[in-house]
Amino acid sequence: MVLLKTQPRLDGSDIPGSEITPQSTYRNRREILAAAAKAGIIGSLAAGGLFSMTGKASAKALSGSKSAFSTTEPLTRQKDITSYNNFYEFGTDKSDPVANAGSLVTSPWTVEIGGACANPMKVSLDSLMAMAPLEERIYRMRCVEGWSMVIPWMGLPLAAILKKAQPTSAAKFVAFTSLADPKQMPGIKEKVLQYPYVEGLRIDEAMNPLSLLAVGLYGETLPNQNGAPVRLVAPWKYGFKGIKSIVKISFVETMPPTSWNRYAPREYGFYSNVNPEVDHPRWSQKTERRIGEFTRRQTLAFNGYGEQVASLYSGMDLMKLF
């Protein structure tokens, strides 16, 4: 097993303490952005990424319908969401992605959708976004290391995109592949993981209404360090299932390999549902620390989304099939 250069502090104390942004403040800001967009002051989303080669921000405003799936919990501060990240292609420290991801070129960007389907396709980011209406979804997100956030994602329902490809009856799983370019992603040279990063969902998980292809957060285009230009969000699973910078989606007949399961199968299962009863071999998963707070809270089964997803696992032993 490859050892990481540094191990994260599991209590989240390696970022400054911060206050949570009041939801009313965020909503007022979103209304201002929406009004500006209507007036032509702010353009709609283009195919460009958030960062130029120099790493300077060039965010664009997004707008979409508000999803009924959204939590009403206070949002994590935008600064923390965009500066405390896991994205090993840009380094193993939580601060590495924001420091190094400016080298990622996100325009042009193409996503290939294929495998066991009747309508395989290669689509640009603009074409992908035209396939379904944008939605704003405020999701609780839980990381395997014991920290959590509440993130206002902007994205496309994954099921709507997958249905366009017309999967056949042979499609039992959906496999995802991320970009792997050492010229743009300096962390790849460290070879902590086998690249490209790969992930997978059972097809009924992928078709679940909670599954999202995110293209933005906090009402703006997705920052490079958060997985630009398009990433997976499955809020009832641990964060490493949320594969970033997706370039390929495939319908497959058998369970696909996943990067962290391939790295350490005893520690990271294929399903990786948030489960307080299944500890990581090196720490408990019973509690978590919300970034911006100083006390720990009880971890919720399926990260609190059991009503929407528990039926997917009826009859399964989730202590063994973790």
Buried (B, 14 or more C-beta within 10 A) or exposed (E): EEEEEEEBEBEBEBBEEBEBBEBEEBBEBBEEBBEEBEEEEBEEBEBBBBBBEEBEEEBBBBBBEEBEBBBEBBBBBBBBBBBBBBBBBBBBBBBBBBEBBBBBBBEEBEBBBBBBBEEBBEBBBEEBBEBBEBBBBBBBBBBBBBBBBBBBBBBBBBBBBBBBBEBEEEBBBBBBBBBBBEEBBBBBEBEBBEBBBBBBBBBBBBBBBBBBBBBBBBBBBBBBBBBBBBBBBBBBBBBBBBBBBBBBBBBBEEBBEBBBBEBEEEBBBBBBBBBBEBEBEEEEBBEBBBBBBEEBEEBBBBBBBBEBBBEBBEEEEBEEEB
